[in-house]
Amino acid sequence: MADRRTRAVGQFVVGFLVATAVELFLFDVPLPRALALGAAIGVGLGLGWYLTADGEADE
């Protein structure tokens, strides 16, 4: 179970960083909005992966 949570947190962090960087540099979005959108996308990726992942798949 801990591996599954760790992977979900990793998905969140990667999604947050990539989405925030894309919004800041490609779309020239203000920083507070870019952080909020990045967090929303990161939560979606992390939670989606956590809910759909099979706990035994990594073994």
Secondary structure, DSSP 8 states (H G I E B T S, - for coil): -HHHHHHHHHHHHHHHHHHHHHHHHTS---HHHHHHHHHHHHHHHHHHHHHH--TTTT-
